[in-house]
Structure formats: structure tokens, C-alpha cells
Amino acid sequence: MNHVLDDQATTSIKGDVVFVGRSAALDEARTLALAVGYGRTDTVDSTVDYAVVDDDALDGICTAADASLLAQVRILGIPVLTVNDARTRFRIVPGTFSIA
């Protein structure tokens, strides 16, 4: 696993997620995934659990690097989530976290 942690307070890693695209909605999905314990990776291999891809990248409106990353995701058979799918998958259940 190739974890890149934005929040050093994350203690339990569920797996890695790669994010493809540049939208604000994708940033929100990234924040949610990290909050529930997933790690973020910028590279793709068979250990990646999910790819979250914004609508522009899915429509082919993206950089060559993002297009290449998405192609690698598809070749490896990594489950692809839209931003809306990610909001559901990575939602925080009320009462899960407490501030001590």
C-alpha cells in the first residue's frame, strides 16, 4: 500500500483510494474518504481499493495524466466510484466520532 495521509491523526487505514480529476466535488470526496480511514495514493496498483473519478474525467475532459491514470484503473479492474457514489460509500454515520 502506498499511503499518502493528509491528516496524521488517521490511525486505522482501511485501504487506498486514488482520485482522478480536479473538481471541488472530488476534493470533498477525498476529505470524506480520509475521514473514515482510507488512505490516498497517487499511483495505481492492484492493492488500490477504489478510484473516485469526477464527471469531467469520466467524460474525457481531463489532462493526459488523468486519462492515463483512469486507463490504468480500468485495466486493473479497480472499482470506479463517481463523486456521488463516493459521498454514499464514505459517509460518516452520526455518532461514529466524538470529540474528547
Phi, psi and omega in degrees: 000142183242080185277133169240110184262126175278333184237110182294348179284347179293123185248336183241107182270124179275333184158182182256147175231135174255140182246128184240118179131185185224012187280160175296325179296325177293323176300320178296316179298321178298315179299316179297315181299316179294324181294330180263007170107009175274151174266163178246138176230152178254358178241158184244129169213182187291352180271353180289132182278320182214157166240128175255123188236129180283165186299322180298314180296321177296329179273000179085010178263082186201174177288163176299324179296318179293321178298319178295317179298316179296321177298319178296319178302313182293320179299319182279353179073026179286133179301132180257127176249137169285172178299320178296318177300319182295323178301322179285312183297321186255019182294150178265121179285128179307137180090355181289320182248148175227150178263120183258000000 
